[in-house]
Amino acid sequence: MWLGSSIATVMFLFAIFQQYLPYQLRGYVEKYAQRLFGFFNPYVQIKIHEYTGERFEQSEAYAAIQTYLSTNSSKQGKRLKADIAKNSKNLSLSMDDNEEVIDEYKGAQFWWASHKTMSDKQTLSFYPTDADDNRYYMLTFHKRHRGLVTDSYMNHVLEEGKAIGVKNRLRKLYTNNPSDNWYGYNKSVWSHVLFRHPSTFRTLAMDAEKKKEIIADLTSFSKGRDYYEKIGKAWKRGYLLYGPPGTGKSTMIAAIANFLDYDIYDLELTTVKNNTDLRKLLIETSNKSVIVIEDIDCSLDLTGQRKKKTKEKEKKDPIPKKDKEGNSDGDSKVTLSGLLNFIDGLWSACGEERIIIFTTNYKDKLDPALVRRGRMDKHIEMSYCTFGAFKVLAKNYLDLDSHHLFETVEQMLEKTQITPADVSENLMPKTVDGNFADVCLENLVQALKDVQEEARLKAVEEAKEHDSCTKDELNVDAALAEIVTKDND
């Protein structure tokens, strides 16, 4: 009773001071009153604003806390707000204004309250410019937990909130805009669409053991933050996918992105002006992303023949127009050195948790410096269809685990080079009849026979050409021998 009446008396006196005290002295009274109450109040408060200073974008800390509290809000709150957050695929629940929830961490209790302040200022701006004229979260805790809050609790809240946000976000497929467009109306270096590719490792046509190896490598990478920091390397990993067209390289990229829940940045090198613009593109990529350069051997002159071609060009044009990037073409002036720095130079450490993937149909044509270990850490051969890959496709397309034609297909695949894309096309049902599985497998067997016949005819033609060349060489040798004999005579 005594404490309650004392607080009521203090509040009454404070109201009197507010009404009759001159405006110039109110600030001093409030200042010392807060100090006085601080001696008796055992609780500490931290305020996190939605917008801070002159920034027009929402505070990352506020957004992470809002996401973190969404779980507790749905369980405890009585007044909630439902909305689809920006770049999110799920409906999120958050605390309404002046609502409070309790969070527990390592045996300590923390009170989170959502508030909103309204400014008396009239403005025509579409964005809040006053730090006090927005929503904010108020964290309240006992002063004995101050060390816990500063050491680990706030980091725990931010990291958990960001992790939940990444899990719920809509993933995107980015492509780089031509460098010429960066300085006009379209100032963004990347444009995007929603990434909805359905490929997964379960549906990927590849031998089971090989898939397990790749999945284990990706899992180890995604959990390796402390390890990469320990060994002093940027948290990134390079993959080289190589093999004939139609062997599933693009499908593999989609499966990797879906497995890791990463965005994809599809980099088109031919639209990048120079090495400087390439670095700008790298800076604008986000963490937890897959950076892809498809058909690297076709994107730029990055093969082992670069020096030879450069010398031939200098002979034809003795006075080339060179710039600081060392390229006289009017097209992309990205150099091999610039691309190598993009992969593992100093600028590659400006972000973390990135996968860099190159694809090529002709691995042997690439410059060894580009694909060495440390840049392309893991080389994955996307080969012609094996029986293991066929079984995956049969399950995907026909929902079959076994069939009397499987043994025939297995024997023929051992002697036939056919891509998973061609196998998939033959397994695609062309009819709604009940026996479409039999028809599809028979079509595949016939396709394999056709491929074998084409390979046989090609081998015959090559043998004939070889025999013809051999006969021509023998005729030339006989003619030369006859000439030599006549000269001797």
C-alpha positions as CSV (number, residue, x, y, z in Angstrom):
1,M,0.0,0.0,0.0
2,W,2.8,2.4,0.9
3,L,4.6,1.8,-2.4
4,G,1.4,2.2,-4.4
5,S,0.5,5.5,-2.7
6,S,4.0,6.8,-3.1
7,I,4.0,6.1,-6.8
8,A,0.6,7.8,-7.1
9,T,1.9,10.8,-5.3
10,V,5.0,11.1,-7.5
11,M,2.8,10.8,-10.6
12,F,0.5,13.5,-9.3
13,L,3.4,15.8,-8.6
14,F,4.9,15.1,-12.0
15,A,1.6,16.0,-13.7
16,I,1.5,19.3,-11.8
17,F,5.1,20.0,-12.9
18,Q,4.1,19.3,-16.5
19,Q,1.2,21.7,-16.4
20,Y,2.7,24.6,-14.5
21,L,6.4,24.4,-14.9
22,P,7.9,26.6,-17.6
23,Y,8.7,24.8,-20.8
24,Q,12.4,25.6,-20.6
25,L,12.7,23.8,-17.3
26,R,10.7,20.6,-18.2
27,G,13.7,19.0,-19.9
28,Y,15.8,19.3,-16.8
29,V,13.1,18.0,-14.5
30,E,12.5,15.0,-16.7
31,K,16.2,14.3,-17.0
32,Y,16.8,14.2,-13.2
33,A,13.5,12.4,-12.6
34,Q,14.6,9.6,-14.9
35,R,17.9,9.4,-13.0
36,L,16.0,9.2,-9.7
37,F,13.8,6.5,-10.9
38,G,16.8,4.7,-12.2
39,F,18.1,4.1,-8.7
40,F,15.1,2.1,-7.8
41,N,14.2,0.5,-11.1
42,P,16.1,-2.9,-11.6
43,Y,15.2,-3.3,-15.2
44,V,17.1,-2.2,-18.4
45,Q,15.4,-1.3,-21.6
46,I,16.7,-1.3,-25.2
47,K,14.8,0.3,-28.1
48,I,15.1,-0.8,-31.7
49,H,13.5,1.5,-34.3
50,E,12.1,0.4,-37.6
51,Y,13.9,3.3,-39.3
52,T,17.0,5.0,-38.1
53,G,18.5,8.4,-39.0
54,E,18.0,9.4,-42.6
55,R,17.7,5.8,-43.9
56,F,14.7,5.1,-46.1
57,E,15.0,1.4,-45.8
58,Q,13.8,-0.7,-42.9
59,S,16.4,-1.5,-40.3
60,E,17.9,-5.0,-40.8
61,A,17.9,-5.5,-37.0
62,Y,14.2,-4.5,-36.7
63,A,13.3,-6.9,-39.6
64,A,15.3,-9.8,-38.0
65,I,13.7,-9.2,-34.6
66,Q,10.2,-9.1,-36.1
67,T,10.8,-12.4,-37.8
68,Y,12.3,-13.9,-34.7
69,L,9.3,-12.8,-32.6
70,S,6.8,-14.1,-35.1
71,T,6.8,-17.6,-33.5
72,N,6.2,-16.3,-29.9
73,S,3.7,-13.8,-31.2
74,S,1.5,-16.5,-32.7
75,K,1.6,-18.5,-29.4
76,Q,1.3,-15.7,-26.8
77,G,-0.1,-12.6,-28.4
78,K,-3.8,-11.6,-28.3
79,R,-3.6,-8.9,-30.9
80,L,-1.7,-9.8,-34.0
81,K,-1.0,-8.5,-37.5
82,A,-1.0,-10.9,-40.4
83,D,0.9,-10.0,-43.6
84,I,3.1,-11.4,-46.3
85,A,6.5,-9.9,-45.7
86,K,8.6,-8.6,-48.6
87,N,10.2,-11.5,-50.5
88,S,8.4,-14.1,-48.3
89,K,6.4,-17.1,-49.4
90,N,4.5,-17.6,-46.1
91,L,1.9,-15.5,-44.2
92,S,3.7,-14.1,-41.1
93,L,2.1,-13.0,-37.8
94,S,3.6,-10.2,-35.8
95,M,2.7,-8.3,-32.7
96,D,0.2,-5.4,-33.1
97,D,1.1,-2.1,-31.6
98,N,1.4,-2.0,-27.8
99,E,1.4,-5.8,-27.6
100,E,3.9,-7.7,-25.4
101,V,5.4,-11.3,-25.5
102,I,7.9,-13.0,-23.2
103,D,11.0,-14.8,-24.5
104,E,13.2,-17.2,-22.5
105,Y,16.9,-17.8,-23.2
106,K,19.3,-19.7,-21.0
107,G,16.9,-19.5,-18.0
108,A,16.4,-15.8,-18.2
109,Q,13.2,-14.0,-19.2
110,F,13.0,-11.1,-21.6
111,W,10.0,-8.9,-22.4
112,W,9.5,-7.7,-25.9
113,A,6.9,-5.0,-26.6
114,S,5.8,-3.4,-29.9
115,H,5.2,0.4,-29.9
116,K,4.4,3.1,-32.4
117,T,5.1,6.8,-31.9
118,M,3.3,9.5,-33.9
119,S,5.0,12.8,-34.6
120,D,3.2,16.1,-34.5
121,K,5.1,17.2,-37.6
122,Q,3.3,17.4,-40.9
123,T,5.2,16.0,-43.9
124,L,4.5,15.1,-47.4
125,S,7.3,12.5,-47.5
126,F,6.4,8.9,-48.3
127,Y,9.1,7.8,-45.9
128,P,9.7,8.5,-42.2
129,T,12.5,10.9,-41.7
130,D,12.3,11.3,-37.9
131,A,13.8,8.4,-35.9
132,D,11.0,8.7,-33.3
133,D,8.2,8.8,-35.9
134,N,7.9,5.1,-36.5
135,R,7.4,1.7,-34.9
136,Y,9.9,0.2,-32.6
137,Y,10.5,-2.8,-30.3
138,M,11.3,-2.3,-26.7
139,L,13.3,-5.0,-25.0
140,T,13.1,-5.1,-21.2
141,F,15.2,-7.3,-18.9
142,H,16.6,-7.4,-15.4
143,K,19.9,-5.7,-15.0
144,R,21.6,-8.9,-13.7
145,H,21.2,-10.3,-17.3
146,R,23.0,-7.3,-18.9
147,G,26.1,-9.4,-19.7
148,L,24.0,-12.2,-21.2
149,V,22.2,-9.8,-23.5
150,T,25.3,-8.1,-24.8
151,D,27.4,-11.3,-25.0
152,S,25.0,-13.7,-26.7
153,Y,21.2,-13.0,-26.5
154,M,21.0,-10.2,-29.1
155,N,23.3,-12.1,-31.5
156,H,21.1,-15.1,-31.0
157,V,17.9,-13.1,-31.8
158,L,19.4,-11.6,-34.9
159,E,20.9,-14.8,-36.3
160,E,17.7,-16.8,-35.6
161,G,15.6,-14.1,-37.2
162,K,17.8,-14.0,-40.3
163,A,17.8,-17.8,-40.6
164,I,14.0,-17.9,-40.4
165,G,13.8,-15.1,-43.0
166,V,16.1,-17.0,-45.4
167,K,14.0,-20.2,-44.9
168,N,10.7,-18.4,-45.7
169,R,11.9,-16.1,-48.4
170,L,11.0,-16.4,-52.1
171,R,14.2,-17.4,-53.9
172,K,15.2,-15.5,-57.0
173,L,17.0,-16.1,-60.3
174,Y,19.2,-13.1,-61.2
175,T,20.8,-12.1,-64.5
176,N,23.2,-9.2,-65.0
177,N,22.0,-6.2,-67.0
178,P,24.4,-4.9,-69.7
179,S,26.9,-2.4,-68.4
180,D,25.5,0.3,-70.6
181,N,22.2,0.3,-68.7
182,W,23.7,0.9,-65.3
183,Y,23.9,4.7,-65.8
184,G,20.4,5.3,-67.3
185,Y,17.0,4.7,-65.9
186,N,17.8,1.2,-65.1
187,K,20.6,1.6,-62.5
188,S,20.5,-1.9,-61.1
189,V,23.3,-4.2,-62.1
190,W,21.1,-7.3,-61.6
191,S,17.4,-8.0,-62.6
192,H,15.5,-11.0,-61.3
193,V,12.5,-13.3,-61.6
194,L,11.2,-15.8,-59.0
195,F,13.1,-19.1,-59.0
196,R,10.7,-22.0,-59.1
197,H,12.7,-24.8,-60.8
198,P,11.4,-28.2,-59.4
199,S,14.7,-30.1,-59.8
200,T,16.0,-31.9,-56.7
201,F,18.6,-34.5,-56.0
202,R,15.8,-37.0,-55.7
203,T,14.7,-36.5,-59.3
204,L,18.2,-35.8,-60.7
205,A,19.3,-38.6,-63.2
206,M,22.6,-39.7,-61.7
207,D,24.1,-42.7,-59.9
208,A,23.1,-42.8,-56.3
209,E,26.6,-43.0,-54.9
210,K,27.7,-40.0,-56.9
211,K,24.7,-38.0,-55.6
212,K,25.5,-38.9,-52.0
213,E,29.0,-37.7,-52.5
214,I,27.8,-34.3,-53.8
215,I,25.2,-33.9,-51.1
216,A,27.7,-34.7,-48.4
217,D,30.1,-32.1,-49.9
218,L,27.4,-29.4,-50.0
219,T,26.2,-30.2,-46.5
220,S,29.8,-29.9,-45.2
221,F,30.2,-26.6,-47.0
222,S,26.9,-25.1,-45.6
223,K,27.9,-25.9,-42.1
224,G,31.6,-24.9,-42.4
225,R,31.6,-21.3,-41.4
226,D,33.8,-21.8,-38.4
227,Y,36.1,-24.2,-40.3
228,Y,36.7,-21.7,-43.2
229,E,37.4,-19.0,-40.7
230,K,39.8,-21.2,-38.8
231,I,41.9,-22.1,-41.9
232,G,41.8,-18.5,-43.2
233,K,39.8,-19.0,-46.4
234,A,36.8,-17.1,-47.8
235,W,33.6,-19.1,-47.2
236,K,33.0,-20.1,-50.8
237,R,33.4,-23.2,-53.0
238,G,33.9,-23.7,-56.7
239,Y,32.3,-26.5,-58.8
240,L,33.1,-27.4,-62.4
241,L,30.4,-29.3,-64.2
242,Y,31.6,-30.8,-67.5
243,G,30.2,-33.2,-70.0
244,P,28.4,-33.4,-73.4
245,P,25.2,-31.3,-74.0
246,G,22.0,-32.9,-72.5
247,T,23.7,-34.5,-69.6
248,G,21.9,-32.4,-67.0
249,K,24.4,-29.6,-66.0
250,S,21.7,-26.9,-65.7
251,T,19.4,-29.4,-63.8
252,M,22.3,-30.0,-61.4
253,I,22.6,-26.3,-60.7
254,A,18.9,-26.1,-59.9
255,A,19.1,-29.1,-57.6
256,I,22.1,-27.5,-55.8
257,A,20.2,-24.2,-55.3
258,N,17.1,-26.0,-54.1
259,F,19.1,-28.2,-51.7
260,L,20.9,-25.3,-50.1
261,D,17.9,-22.9,-50.4
262,Y,20.2,-20.3,-52.2
263,D,19.4,-17.6,-54.8
264,I,21.0,-18.1,-58.3
265,Y,23.0,-15.4,-60.1
266,D,23.4,-16.3,-63.8
267,L,26.3,-14.3,-65.0
268,E,26.6,-13.5,-68.7
269,L,30.2,-12.5,-69.2
270,T,29.8,-11.2,-72.8
271,T,27.7,-8.3,-71.6
272,V,30.3,-7.2,-69.0
273,K,32.5,-4.4,-70.3
274,N,35.6,-4.9,-68.2
275,N,37.1,-6.2,-65.0
276,T,35.9,-3.2,-63.0
277,D,32.3,-3.9,-63.9
278,L,32.8,-7.6,-63.1
279,R,33.9,-6.6,-59.6
280,K,30.8,-4.4,-59.2
281,L,28.6,-7.4,-60.1
282,L,30.3,-9.5,-57.5
283,I,29.8,-6.9,-54.8
284,E,26.1,-6.7,-55.5
285,T,25.5,-10.5,-55.1
286,S,24.1,-11.6,-51.8
287,N,25.3,-14.2,-49.3
288,K,23.8,-17.7,-49.6
289,S,23.9,-17.6,-53.4
290,V,25.0,-19.7,-56.4
291,I,27.0,-17.7,-59.0
292,V,26.8,-19.5,-62.3
293,I,28.7,-19.0,-65.6
294,E,27.4,-21.5,-68.1
295,D,29.4,-22.6,-71.1
296,I,32.5,-20.8,-69.8
297,D,34.5,-22.0,-72.9
298,C,32.0,-20.1,-75.1
299,S,31.6,-16.9,-73.0
300,L,35.1,-15.5,-73.5
301,D,38.5,-16.5,-74.9
302,L,39.6,-18.2,-71.8
303,T,41.2,-21.3,-73.4
304,G,44.8,-22.4,-73.5
305,Q,45.0,-20.9,-77.1
306,R,44.6,-17.3,-75.8
307,K,48.2,-16.3,-76.2
308,K,48.4,-17.8,-79.7
309,K,45.3,-15.9,-80.9
310,T,46.5,-12.7,-79.3
311,K,49.8,-12.8,-81.2
312,E,48.0,-13.6,-84.5
313,K,45.7,-10.6,-84.0
314,E,48.7,-8.3,-83.3
315,K,50.3,-9.4,-86.6
316,K,47.1,-8.5,-88.6
317,D,46.6,-5.1,-86.8
318,P,50.0,-3.7,-85.8
319,I,48.5,-0.6,-84.2
320,P,45.5,-1.9,-82.0
321,K,43.5,0.4,-79.9
322,K,44.4,-0.8,-76.4
323,D,42.9,0.3,-73.1
324,K,44.0,-0.3,-69.6
325,E,42.3,-3.7,-69.6
326,G,44.6,-4.9,-72.3
327,N,42.0,-5.7,-74.9
328,S,41.5,-4.1,-78.3
329,D,38.0,-5.5,-79.1
330,G,34.9,-3.4,-78.9
331,D,33.2,-6.3,-77.1
332,S,33.7,-7.5,-73.5
333,K,37.1,-6.6,-72.1
334,V,37.1,-9.0,-69.2
335,T,40.4,-10.7,-69.0
336,L,41.4,-14.1,-67.6
337,S,43.2,-12.3,-64.8
338,G,40.0,-10.4,-63.9
339,L,38.0,-13.5,-63.9
340,L,40.5,-15.3,-61.7
341,N,40.4,-12.4,-59.2
342,F,36.6,-12.6,-59.3
343,I,36.8,-16.3,-58.3
344,D,39.4,-16.2,-55.5
345,G,41.0,-12.8,-55.4
346,L,40.7,-10.2,-52.6
347,W,37.3,-9.2,-53.9
348,S,35.9,-12.7,-53.6
349,A,36.0,-12.3,-49.8
350,C,33.5,-9.4,-49.8
351,G,30.7,-11.9,-49.1
352,E,30.3,-15.4,-47.7
353,E,28.5,-18.7,-48.2
354,R,28.7,-18.6,-52.0
355,I,28.9,-21.4,-54.5
356,I,30.6,-20.6,-57.8
357,I,29.8,-22.9,-60.7
358,F,31.3,-23.1,-64.2
359,T,29.8,-25.4,-66.8
360,T,31.5,-26.5,-70.0
361,N,31.1,-29.1,-72.7
362,Y,34.9,-29.3,-73.3
363,K,36.9,-29.3,-70.1
364,D,40.2,-29.8,-71.9
365,K,39.8,-26.5,-73.7
366,L,39.8,-24.4,-70.6
367,D,42.9,-22.7,-69.3
368,P,44.5,-24.8,-66.5
369,A,44.7,-21.7,-64.2
370,L,40.9,-21.4,-64.4
371,V,40.0,-24.9,-63.2
372,R,42.8,-25.8,-60.8
373,R,41.9,-26.9,-57.3
374,G,41.3,-24.0,-55.0
375,R,39.3,-22.2,-57.7
376,M,37.1,-25.0,-59.0
377,D,37.4,-27.2,-55.9
378,K,35.3,-30.0,-57.1
379,H,35.1,-31.3,-60.7
380,I,31.8,-33.2,-61.5
381,E,31.6,-35.1,-64.7
382,M,28.0,-35.1,-66.1
383,S,28.3,-38.3,-68.2
384,Y,26.1,-40.2,-70.6
385,C,23.2,-42.0,-69.1
386,T,24.1,-45.0,-66.9
387,F,21.7,-47.7,-65.7
388,G,21.6,-46.0,-62.3
389,A,20.5,-42.7,-63.9
390,F,18.0,-44.6,-66.0
391,K,16.4,-46.1,-62.9
392,V,15.9,-42.6,-61.5
393,L,14.3,-41.5,-64.8
394,A,12.1,-44.6,-64.9
395,K,10.8,-43.8,-61.4
396,N,10.2,-40.1,-62.3
397,Y,8.4,-40.6,-65.6
398,L,6.8,-44.0,-65.3
399,D,6.8,-44.7,-61.5
400,L,8.6,-48.0,-62.1
401,D,11.1,-49.7,-59.8
402,S,11.4,-52.8,-62.0
403,H,10.3,-54.1,-65.4
404,H,11.2,-57.1,-67.6
405,L,12.9,-54.7,-70.1
406,F,15.2,-53.2,-67.5
407,E,17.8,-55.9,-68.0
408,T,17.8,-55.3,-71.8
409,V,18.2,-51.5,-71.2
410,E,21.0,-52.1,-68.8
411,Q,23.0,-54.3,-71.3
412,M,22.4,-51.7,-74.1
413,L,23.4,-48.7,-71.9
414,E,26.8,-50.3,-71.2
415,K,27.6,-50.2,-74.9
416,T,25.7,-47.0,-75.9
417,Q,26.4,-43.3,-75.5
418,I,23.0,-41.6,-75.0
419,T,22.3,-38.5,-72.9
420,P,19.8,-38.5,-70.0
421,A,17.8,-35.8,-72.0
422,D,17.3,-38.3,-74.9
423,V,16.3,-41.1,-72.5
424,S,13.9,-38.7,-70.8
425,E,12.3,-37.9,-74.1
426,N,11.7,-41.5,-74.9
427,L,10.2,-42.2,-71.4
428,M,7.8,-39.3,-71.7
429,P,4.3,-40.9,-72.1
430,K,2.8,-40.1,-75.5
431,T,-0.5,-41.8,-74.8
432,V,-3.0,-42.2,-72.0
433,D,-3.4,-46.0,-72.5
434,G,-2.9,-48.2,-69.5
435,N,0.2,-49.9,-71.0
436,F,2.1,-46.7,-71.7
437,A,5.0,-47.8,-69.6
438,D,5.6,-50.8,-71.9
439,V,5.3,-48.6,-75.0
440,C,7.8,-46.0,-73.5
441,L,10.4,-48.7,-72.6
442,E,10.0,-50.3,-76.0
443,N,10.6,-46.9,-77.6
444,L,13.7,-46.5,-75.5
445,V,15.1,-49.9,-76.5
446,Q,14.5,-49.0,-80.2
447,A,16.2,-45.6,-79.7
448,L,19.2,-47.3,-78.2
449,K,19.4,-49.7,-81.2
450,D,19.2,-46.6,-83.5
451,V,22.1,-45.0,-81.6
452,Q,24.2,-48.1,-81.8
453,E,23.5,-48.4,-85.5
454,E,24.5,-44.8,-86.1
455,A,27.7,-45.4,-84.1
456,R,28.4,-48.5,-86.2
457,L,27.9,-46.6,-89.5
458,K,30.1,-43.8,-88.4
459,A,32.8,-46.2,-87.4
460,V,32.6,-47.8,-90.9
461,E,32.8,-44.4,-92.6
462,E,35.9,-43.5,-90.5
463,A,37.5,-46.8,-91.3
464,K,36.9,-46.2,-95.0
465,E,38.4,-42.7,-94.8
466,H,41.4,-44.1,-93.0
467,D,41.9,-46.9,-95.6
468,S,41.6,-44.3,-98.4
469,C,44.1,-42.1,-96.8
470,T,46.4,-45.0,-96.2
471,K,46.1,-46.1,-99.9
472,D,46.8,-42.5,-101.0
473,E,49.9,-42.4,-98.9
474,L,51.1,-45.8,-100.3
475,N,50.5,-44.5,-103.9
476,V,52.5,-41.4,-103.1
477,D,55.3,-43.4,-101.6
478,A,55.3,-45.8,-104.6
479,A,55.4,-42.8,-107.0
480,L,58.3,-41.3,-105.1
481,A,60.2,-44.6,-105.1
482,E,59.7,-44.9,-108.9
483,I,61.0,-41.4,-109.4
484,V,64.0,-42.1,-107.3
485,T,64.7,-45.3,-109.2
486,K,64.5,-43.5,-112.6
487,D,66.9,-40.8,-111.3
488,N,69.4,-43.4,-110.2
489,D,69.2,-45.1,-113.6
